[in-house]
Amino acid sequence: MSSIDQEKANTMLGKIILAGITYLDANDNALEQKQFAGKVLRINDEEGVVLASLIDDEEFFLPPHLDHYKVAEPGDYTLRSVDLTVTDPDYLCTWDVHLAQGNDDSDAT
């Protein structure tokens, strides 16, 4: 059984998504922030939301929780981490990635 809302997935195909990802250590301290902009190639249970980067066409993968993707207000959005401005993207999303204890290298000497 698919957990993807196929109707919403179909409306998202070919659209532009801006994504912000914050990587957190086990104590919820921000380690790194990344921003991505891409065009939706496909959406499925196995891969999630698959985007082609607007910068280099590389594929990247986002979670398939479609309710988390919000319709973007019209305007210019600047992704500072990649020095890119996108005009009138279709969707915005942000994700927090929590690293498990011992996987964040914060205790490294």
BELFEN-V861462 format. One record per residue. N is the residue number from 1. RES is the residue in one small letter. PHI is phi in whole degrees, 0 to 359 (999 if undefined). PSI is psi in whole degrees, -180 to 180 (NA if undefined). OMEGA is omega as a letter, one per 40 degrees, with the letter a starting at -180 (NA if undefined). Layout:
N_RES_PHI_PSI_OMEGA, N_RES_PHI_PSI_OMEGA
This chain:
1_m_999_132_a, 2_s_279_138_i, 3_s_263_-2_a, 4_i_278_134_i, 5_d_284_97_a, 6_q_299_-34_i, 7_e_296_-47_i, 8_k_294_-41_i, 9_a_303_-43_a, 10_n_297_-37_i, 11_t_287_-22_a, 12_m_275_-19_a, 13_l_300_133_i, 14_g_82_-4_a, 15_k_273_162_a, 16_i_262_129_i, 17_i_241_135_i, 18_l_254_130_a, 19_a_233_138_i, 20_g_244_132_a, 21_i_234_127_i, 22_t_249_125_i, 23_y_264_126_a, 24_l_242_145_i, 25_d_279_-177_a, 26_a_296_-18_i, 27_n_258_15_i, 28_d_67_24_i, 29_n_274_133_a, 30_a_291_126_i, 31_l_262_-38_a, 32_e_198_148_i, 33_q_234_137_i, 34_k_230_151_i, 35_q_234_143_a, 36_f_225_150_i, 37_a_224_131_a, 38_g_200_166_i, 39_k_261_134_a, 40_v_291_120_i, 41_l_268_-46_a, 42_r_199_160_i, 43_i_222_125_i, 44_n_205_169_a, 45_d_295_-35_a, 46_e_286_-44_a, 47_e_257_-19_a, 48_g_85_-142_i, 49_v_264_118_a, 50_v_255_123_a, 51_l_246_150_i, 52_a_259_121_a, 53_s_305_138_i, 54_l_287_-14_a, 55_i_271_-50_a, 56_d_227_10_i, 57_d_68_3_i, 58_e_297_143_i, 59_e_279_140_i, 60_f_223_160_a, 61_f_238_134_i, 62_l_238_159_a, 63_p_300_151_a, 64_p_274_17_a, 65_h_279_87_a, 66_l_295_-25_i, 67_d_293_-15_a, 68_h_279_-13_a, 69_y_269_116_a, 70_k_257_142_i, 71_v_296_131_a, 72_a_277_143_i, 73_e_289_147_i, 74_p_300_149_i, 75_g_145_-177_i, 76_d_264_130_i, 77_y_241_124_a, 78_t_257_124_i, 79_l_264_98_a, 80_r_297_-35_a, 81_s_292_-20_i, 82_v_237_8_i, 83_d_51_58_a, 84_l_222_135_i, 85_t_248_128_i, 86_v_246_128_i, 87_t_263_129_i, 88_d_53_57_i, 89_p_294_166_a, 90_d_270_-39_a, 91_y_222_153_i, 92_l_235_148_i, 93_c_205_152_i, 94_t_228_147_a, 95_w_223_142_i, 96_d_252_126_i, 97_v_252_115_a, 98_h_265_118_i, 99_l_277_140_a, 100_a_290_153_i, 101_q_308_130_i, 102_g_91_-11_i, 103_n_253_8_a, 104_d_255_-3_i, 105_d_61_12_a, 106_s_286_-18_i, 107_d_265_2_a, 108_a_292_145_i, 109_t_247_NA_NA
